[in-house]
Amino acid sequence: MATPSPTPRAAAATSARWLPAVATIVGVAALMVLVYDPWYLNYDARYAILWAHDLWHGFTPEYTADYAPTPHPLQMAAASLTLPFGDDADRAMAVMVLLCFGALVWLVFRLGGELFGAWAGAFAALVVLTRPAIERDAVLAYQDIPFEALIVGAVLLEARRPKRGAPVLIVLAVAGLLRPEAWVLSFLYVAWLWHGSGAGAAQLARWLALAAAAPVIWAASDWLVTGDPLHSLHGTAQLAEDNDRRRSITQVPYWGAAYLAFTLREPLILGVPVGMAFAWLFRRRQGLLVVVVVAAMLAVFAVGPLFGLPLIGRYVRTPAILLALFYGAAVFGWRLLPEGRDRTRWLWIGMAALALSVAFLPRHVELLRGLDRQFARNSHLYADLRDAAQAPAVREAFAACAPLSTADHRPIPYVRLWLDGPPGSVGTVRGGASPLGELFLQPRRTRYAKAFYKENFPAARAPEAYETVYENRSYRVLASPACLARLGGA
């Protein structure tokens, strides 16, 4: 018998059910575009586009380039979708991640509603939307944003139906192609599924296969590109050493707490423990799920230095987002309680917790304004960098005299893509990573550049014999005498 077609009323009901989610996702992304007008990307995202460009143009992605970041398989796959946009690939990637940010906000609302009620979920979602650190990650298109959305989505699936199984593992497997913390969560979840389930060996094998999918795919991609299945681990540890990042186990307690505080800000530092107390008293099972995930992810952060991995603030963003749910519980958890003394007491506690955010509002607005100023300053620099790379004089010199050297590693992925250079055509003299090329890109001494490059500005200078072939307000491109002679004879 044929399945009956959905009636117009059923179709309308389905659309209405999805409309709030779509409106939130698109609305949050549109808000970020209107406020910040993002177009330039963080270093990792730009390298993802560059490596995708290499792959689709017949080159092996240059995972071992000077100061190359950790490759994330799913990020590079997503970057492939931006290549048809050409010079607007940056914007396309930014919009994709901003849509993921909208999805994150929606999923926090739904998870908070599932655990502590709709009002608590809405307030936690508002908190996530307005955290300066998370907005920064979203606007610069960090891979952490879609990762956070996937983790929150996996927790939501489990919260709705405990021991749900394969759907949760599939979401965690996708997340595991962006960050390895999801691998740990996957195997812990398999242990949870197996405990007391009476599942047979075949079922356990299927769960383990799903849990192992992401690390196997990641290792396979590293092996195919570099010959080292652990390249991401080794490369990340080496990059942390080269950049002199924090990576001591003794620094974990301080910096773990500092990074959480930096993400959540002052009102939540005080309000989250209140929400955890509420969950312990009235929603213990629901709160325990969140606490276990947070603890597991913080444990991964804590042991990272044992493998040479750095301590970076973005690594604790997901636990911070999950902890924000408890702030929602602190402010609006009282709505779950029946009329009586407890409800009244927690109403007053909730209003006090809310007052913390109200009192902090002027400082919070200033932080967001500072973020806007930072984006404007850096956009100024990246626009000048793009103009330099696309200038006819620089293109001509690059065609005749590549490779080009940079004073600092940060321009490498941007310049190489904008110049359409093959792997190895752009490097940096920083730390002796690559020999000096016949072309040299050097930031000019401006207040914007000094604020961006900070210490030891500039990191290196071109030899005195090099002469300028192009300059704008932020950058100068210089050529060696041999390159100038070659250009003069062309």
C-alpha positions in Angstrom: 0.0 0.0 0.0 1.3 3.4 -0.9 2.2 5.8 1.8 -0.3 8.7 1.9 1.1 12.1 1.0 1.2 14.6 3.8 -1.8 16.8 4.0 -1.3 20.6 3.7 -2.2 20.9 7.3 0.5 18.4 8.3 3.0 20.1 6.1 2.2 23.5 7.7 2.5 22.0 11.2 6.0 20.6 10.3 7.1 24.0 8.9 5.8 25.7 12.0 7.7 23.3 14.2 11.0 24.1 12.4 10.4 27.8 11.9 11.7 28.9 15.3 15.0 27.0 14.8 15.5 28.3 11.3 14.6 31.9 12.4 17.1 31.7 15.3 19.9 30.2 13.2 19.5 32.7 10.4 18.7 35.5 12.7 21.8 35.1 14.8 24.0 34.8 11.7 22.4 37.9 10.2 22.9 39.8 13.5 26.6 39.0 13.5 27.0 40.1 9.9 25.2 43.4 10.5 27.2 44.2 13.7 30.7 43.0 12.6 30.6 42.6 8.8 33.1 39.6 8.9 35.1 38.6 5.9 38.7 37.8 7.0 39.3 34.5 8.8 41.4 33.1 11.6 44.7 31.4 10.7 43.4 27.8 10.9 40.3 28.5 8.8 42.4 30.3 6.1 44.8 27.3 6.0 41.8 25.0 5.6 40.7 26.9 2.5 44.3 26.9 1.2 44.7 23.2 1.7 41.3 22.5 0.1 42.5 24.7 -2.8 45.7 22.7 -3.0 43.8 19.4 -3.0 41.4 20.4 -5.8 44.2 21.8 -7.9 46.2 18.6 -7.8 48.7 19.4 -5.0 49.3 17.6 -1.8 48.0 19.9 1.0 51.0 21.5 2.7 50.5 20.2 6.2 54.2 20.7 7.0 54.4 24.3 5.9 56.2 26.8 8.1 54.1 27.2 11.4 51.2 25.3 9.8 48.3 24.7 12.2 46.6 21.4 13.0 44.6 20.1 10.1 40.9 19.3 10.9 39.4 17.0 8.3 35.8 18.2 8.5 36.9 21.9 8.4 38.9 21.2 5.2 35.9 19.4 3.7 33.7 22.4 4.5 36.3 24.7 3.1 36.0 22.9 -0.2 32.4 24.2 -0.5 33.7 27.8 -0.3 36.1 27.5 -3.3 33.5 28.3 -6.0 33.1 31.7 -4.4 36.7 32.6 -5.4 37.9 35.8 -3.6 34.7 35.7 -1.5 35.6 32.3 0.0 36.4 34.1 3.2 32.9 35.5 3.5 31.4 32.1 2.5 33.3 30.4 5.3 32.4 33.1 7.8 28.7 32.8 7.0 28.9 29.0 7.3 30.4 29.3 10.8 28.0 32.0 11.8 25.1 29.8 10.9 26.7 27.2 13.1 26.8 29.8 15.8 23.1 30.3 15.4 22.6 26.6 15.6 24.6 26.6 18.8 22.4 29.3 20.4 19.3 27.3 19.4 20.6 24.0 20.7 21.6 25.6 24.1 18.0 26.9 24.3 16.6 23.5 23.7 19.0 21.7 26.0 18.5 24.2 28.8 14.7 23.8 28.3 15.0 20.1 28.5 17.0 20.2 31.7 15.8 23.3 33.6 12.8 24.7 31.8 12.2 26.9 28.7 13.0 30.2 30.6 16.3 28.9 31.8 17.1 27.6 28.4 16.3 31.0 26.8 18.5 32.8 29.3 21.4 30.4 28.8 21.1 30.9 25.0 21.2 34.7 25.5 24.3 34.3 27.6 26.0 32.2 24.9 25.0 34.7 22.2 26.5 37.7 24.1 29.8 36.2 25.4 32.6 38.3 23.7 35.0 35.4 23.6 32.4 33.2 21.8 31.4 35.9 19.4 35.0 36.4 18.5 35.4 32.7 17.7 32.2 32.9 15.6 33.1 36.0 13.6 36.6 34.7 12.9 35.2 31.3 11.8 37.0 29.1 14.3 36.2 25.4 13.9 35.3 25.3 17.6 31.9 26.9 16.9 30.5 23.9 14.9 32.2 21.6 17.3 30.4 23.2 20.2 27.1 23.0 18.4 27.6 19.3 17.7 28.6 18.5 21.4 25.6 20.4 22.7 23.4 18.6 20.2 24.8 15.2 21.3 24.0 16.1 24.9 20.5 17.1 24.0 19.9 13.8 22.2 21.0 12.0 25.4 19.0 14.2 27.7 15.8 13.5 25.8 16.3 9.8 25.7 19.0 8.3 28.0 21.2 5.7 26.4 20.0 6.6 23.0 22.9 4.9 21.3 23.9 5.3 17.7 22.4 8.8 17.0 24.6 10.2 19.8 27.6 8.4 18.6 27.1 9.6 15.1 27.0 13.2 16.2 30.1 12.7 18.3 31.8 11.1 15.4 31.2 14.2 13.2 32.4 16.4 16.1 35.5 14.2 16.3 36.5 15.3 12.9 36.9 18.9 14.3 38.4 18.3 17.7 39.7 15.1 19.4 37.9 15.7 22.7 34.9 14.1 21.1 36.8 10.9 20.7 37.0 10.6 24.5 33.4 11.4 24.9 32.5 8.7 22.3 34.4 6.0 24.1 33.0 7.0 27.5 29.6 7.0 26.0 30.1 3.4 24.7 31.1 2.4 28.2 27.9 4.0 29.5 25.8 2.2 26.9 27.4 -1.1 27.6 27.2 -0.9 31.4 24.2 -2.9 32.5 22.7 -3.2 29.0 23.3 -6.9 28.4 24.3 -6.0 24.9 26.1 -8.7 22.9 29.5 -8.6 21.3 28.0 -7.6 17.9 26.2 -4.6 19.3 29.3 -3.6 21.3 31.4 -3.9 18.1 29.0 -1.6 16.3 29.2 1.0 19.0 33.0 0.8 19.1 33.2 1.2 15.3 31.2 4.4 15.5 33.4 5.7 18.4 36.6 4.8 16.5 35.4 6.3 13.1 36.7 9.9 13.7 40.2 9.1 15.0 40.6 6.5 12.3 39.6 8.9 9.6 41.8 11.7 11.1 44.8 9.4 11.3 44.3 8.1 7.8 44.1 11.6 6.3 47.3 12.5 8.2 49.0 9.4 7.0 48.0 9.9 3.3 49.2 13.5 3.3 52.4 13.3 5.4 53.2 9.6 5.9 52.7 10.1 9.7 49.3 9.0 11.1 50.0 11.0 14.2 51.1 14.2 12.3 48.3 16.3 14.0 49.6 15.3 17.4 53.2 15.8 16.6 52.6 19.0 14.6 50.5 20.6 17.3 53.1 19.9 19.9 55.8 21.3 17.7 53.8 24.4 16.9 53.1 25.0 20.6 56.9 24.8 21.2 57.7 27.1 18.3 55.2 29.7 19.5 56.2 29.3 23.1 52.7 28.5 24.3 51.7 27.4 27.8 52.1 23.6 27.9 53.1 22.7 31.5 50.9 20.4 33.5 51.5 22.7 36.5 49.8 25.6 34.7 46.6 23.6 34.1 44.7 24.6 37.4 45.3 28.3 37.0 44.8 28.7 33.3 41.9 26.3 33.1 40.0 28.4 35.7 41.2 31.7 34.0 40.0 30.6 30.6 36.6 29.5 31.9 36.3 32.9 33.7 37.4 34.8 30.6 34.7 33.0 28.5 31.9 33.2 31.1 32.7 36.6 32.6 32.1 37.8 36.2 28.3 37.3 36.7 28.5 33.7 35.7 31.5 33.0 37.8 29.3 33.7 40.8 26.0 32.5 39.3 27.0 29.1 37.9 27.7 27.6 41.4 24.3 28.8 42.5 22.7 27.0 39.5 24.7 23.8 40.3 23.3 23.9 43.8 19.8 24.2 42.5 20.4 21.3 40.1 21.8 19.2 43.0 18.7 19.9 45.1 15.9 19.6 42.5 17.2 18.4 39.1 20.1 16.1 40.0 19.8 13.6 37.2 19.6 16.3 34.6 22.5 18.3 36.0 24.7 15.3 36.4 24.7 14.7 32.6 26.1 18.1 32.0 28.6 17.9 34.9 30.0 14.5 33.5 30.5 16.0 30.0 32.1 19.1 31.4 34.4 17.1 33.7 35.5 14.8 30.8 36.3 17.7 28.5 38.2 19.5 31.2 40.2 16.3 31.9 41.2 16.1 28.3 42.3 19.8 28.5 44.3 19.0 31.7 46.2 16.0 30.3 47.0 17.7 27.0 50.4 19.0 28.2 51.5 15.4 28.9 51.5 15.0 25.1 53.1 18.3 24.4 49.8 20.0 23.6 49.2 23.7 24.5 46.8 25.3 27.0 44.5 27.5 24.8 41.4 29.3 25.9 39.3 27.9 23.0 39.9 24.4 24.3 37.5 25.1 27.3 34.8 27.0 25.4 32.5 23.9 25.2 32.7 23.2 28.9 32.0 26.9 29.5 29.0 26.9 27.3 27.6 23.8 29.1 28.2 25.5 32.5 26.2 28.5 31.3 23.1 26.2 31.5 23.5 26.3 35.2 23.3 30.1 35.2 20.0 29.8 33.4 19.0 27.4 36.2 20.1 29.9 38.9 18.0 32.7 37.4 14.9 30.8 36.3 15.0 27.4 37.9 12.4 28.5 40.5 9.8 28.3 37.8 10.0 24.5 38.0 9.1 24.4 41.7 5.6 24.2 43.2 4.2 27.1 45.1 5.7 27.3 48.6 8.7 28.3 50.5 11.3 26.8 48.2 9.9 28.5 45.2 9.9 31.9 46.9 13.4 31.4 48.2 14.7 30.5 44.8 12.8 33.3 43.1 14.8 35.8 45.2 18.0 33.9 44.6 17.3 34.0 40.9 16.6 37.7 40.9 19.9 38.2 42.8 21.7 36.1 40.2 20.1 38.2 37.4 21.1 41.4 39.1 24.7 40.3 38.8 24.4 40.5 35.0 22.5 43.8 35.1 25.2 45.3 37.2 27.9 44.1 34.8 26.0 45.3 31.7 28.1 48.6 31.2 31.3 46.6 31.4 29.9 44.0 29.1 28.9 46.6 26.5 32.4 48.0 26.6 33.9 44.5 26.0 31.7 44.1 23.0 32.7 47.6 21.7 36.3 46.6 22.2 35.7 43.5 20.1 34.2 45.6 17.4 37.3 48.0 17.4 39.6 45.0 17.2 37.8 43.6 14.2 37.9 47.0 12.5 41.6 47.3 13.1 42.4 43.8 11.9 40.1 44.2 8.9 42.1 47.3 8.0 45.3 45.2 8.0 44.0 42.2 6.2 42.4 44.4 3.5 45.9 46.0 2.9 47.5 42.5 2.9 45.0 41.4 0.2 45.7 44.6 -1.8 49.4 43.9 -1.6 49.1 40.3 -2.7 46.7 41.2 -5.6 48.8 44.2 -6.8 50.0 43.7 -10.4 53.6 44.7 -9.5 53.6 42.0 -6.7 52.1 39.4 -9.0 54.6 40.1 -11.7 57.5 39.9 -9.2 56.1 36.7 -7.7 55.8 35.0 -11.0 59.5 35.8 -11.8 61.1 35.6 -8.3 59.1 33.2 -6.0 59.4 32.1 -3.3 58.3 35.0 -1.2 59.4 35.3 2.5 57.4 37.0 5.2 58.7 38.6 8.4 56.2 36.7 10.5 54.3 33.4 9.8 50.7 34.8 10.1 50.4 36.2 6.5 51.5 32.9 4.9 48.2 31.2 4.1 46.5 34.5 3.1 49.3 35.6 0.7 49.8 32.2 -0.9 46.1 31.8 -1.7 45.7 35.4 -2.9 48.8 35.0 -5.1 47.6 31.6 -6.2 51.0 30.2 -5.4 51.8 26.4 -5.2 53.0 24.7 -2.0 56.4 26.0 -1.0 56.1 29.3 -2.7 55.6 31.4 0.5 57.5 30.9 3.7 58.8 32.8 6.7 62.2 33.7 8.0 60.9 33.7 11.5 63.0 31.3 13.6 64.9 30.3 10.5 61.9 28.3 9.3 62.7 28.9 5.6 65.6 30.5 3.8 65.2 34.1 2.7 63.5 34.4 -0.7 64.1 37.0 -3.4 60.8 38.7 -2.3 60.1 39.9 1.2 56.8 41.0 2.7 57.2 43.3 5.7 54.6 45.2 7.7 55.1 48.9 7.9 55.5 50.7 11.2 51.9 51.9 11.8 49.9 51.9 15.0 47.6 49.2 13.6 50.5 46.9 12.7 52.3 47.4 16.0 49.1 46.6 17.9 48.6 43.4 15.8 52.1 42.1 15.7 52.9 43.3 19.3 56.2 42.1 20.5 59.5 42.4 18.5 57.8 44.5 15.8 58.6 43.7 13.0 59.9 40.1 13.6 62.4 40.5 10.8 63.5 43.1 8.2 64.6 42.8 4.6 68.3 43.2 3.8 69.4 46.7 2.9 70.0 45.7 -0.7 66.4 44.8 -1.2 64.3 47.6 -2.8 60.5 48.2 -2.6 58.4 47.1 -5.5 55.1 47.9 -3.9 53.8 49.4 -0.7 50.5 50.6 0.9 49.5 52.0 4.2 50.3 48.7 6.1 52.7 46.5 4.0 55.8 46.8 1.9 57.0 44.2 -0.6 60.7 44.3 -1.4 62.8 42.5 -4.0 66.4 41.4 -4.1 68.9 42.9 -6.7 68.8 39.7 -8.7 65.0 39.8 -8.8 65.0 43.5 -9.8 67.4 42.7 -12.6 65.2 39.9 -13.8 62.1 42.2 -13.7 64.0 44.9 -15.5 65.0 42.6 -18.3 61.5 41.2 -18.7 
